[in-house]
Amino acid sequence: MSILKVIELMANSTKSWEDATSNAVAHASKTVKNIRSVYIQDQSAAVKENKIVEYRVNVKITFEIE
């Protein structure tokens, strides 16, 4: 039987929501091992002068506890 834990993170990118999600997983993987999945809970963007300047995501990352 596996024990899973979920943490919630916010991440951003100037490229895309996909890149912001990758940034969240990359940052979490520095201290969390055995990441199993990422769930995008919310997406938003910052706009300046009628252009998107930053993509933001709130994600839930699930990982297995050893």
C-alpha positions as CSV (number, residue, x, y, z in Angstrom):
1,M,0.0,0.0,0.0
2,S,1.3,3.4,-0.9
3,I,0.9,6.6,1.1
4,L,0.5,9.7,-1.0
5,K,0.7,13.3,0.1
6,V,-0.5,16.4,-1.8
7,I,1.1,19.9,-1.6
8,E,-0.1,23.1,-3.2
9,L,2.2,25.5,-5.1
10,M,1.9,28.6,-7.1
11,A,4.3,29.2,-10.0
12,N,4.7,31.6,-12.9
13,S,6.3,32.0,-16.3
14,T,6.6,34.6,-19.0
15,K,6.2,31.9,-21.7
16,S,3.0,29.9,-21.0
17,W,0.8,28.1,-18.5
18,E,2.6,24.8,-19.5
19,D,6.0,26.4,-18.7
20,A,4.6,27.7,-15.3
21,T,3.5,24.1,-14.5
22,S,6.9,22.7,-15.4
23,N,8.5,25.4,-13.2
24,A,6.3,24.2,-10.3
25,V,7.3,20.6,-10.7
26,A,11.0,21.5,-11.2
27,H,11.0,23.6,-8.0
28,A,9.1,21.0,-6.0
29,S,11.5,18.2,-7.2
30,K,14.4,20.0,-5.5
31,T,13.1,18.9,-2.1
32,V,10.3,16.4,-2.8
33,K,11.0,12.9,-4.2
34,N,8.7,10.4,-5.9
35,I,6.4,13.0,-7.6
36,R,3.5,11.1,-9.2
37,S,1.2,13.8,-10.7
38,V,0.4,17.4,-11.0
39,Y,-3.1,18.8,-11.1
40,I,-3.6,22.4,-12.4
41,Q,-6.1,23.8,-10.0
42,D,-6.3,27.4,-11.3
43,Q,-4.8,29.5,-14.1
44,S,-4.4,33.3,-14.4
45,A,-2.4,35.9,-16.2
46,A,-1.0,39.3,-15.5
47,V,-1.7,41.9,-18.2
48,K,0.3,45.1,-18.8
49,E,-0.5,47.5,-21.7
50,N,-3.0,45.0,-23.1
51,K,-0.5,42.2,-23.3
52,I,0.0,39.1,-21.2
53,V,3.3,39.5,-19.3
54,E,3.1,36.6,-16.9
55,Y,1.3,33.3,-16.8
56,R,0.4,31.9,-13.3
57,V,-0.8,28.5,-12.1
58,N,-1.9,27.1,-8.8
59,V,-1.1,23.4,-8.8
60,K,-1.4,20.4,-6.5
61,I,1.5,18.0,-6.7
62,T,1.0,14.4,-5.5
63,F,4.0,12.4,-4.3
64,E,4.6,9.1,-2.6
65,I,6.0,8.9,0.9
66,E,8.5,6.1,1.4
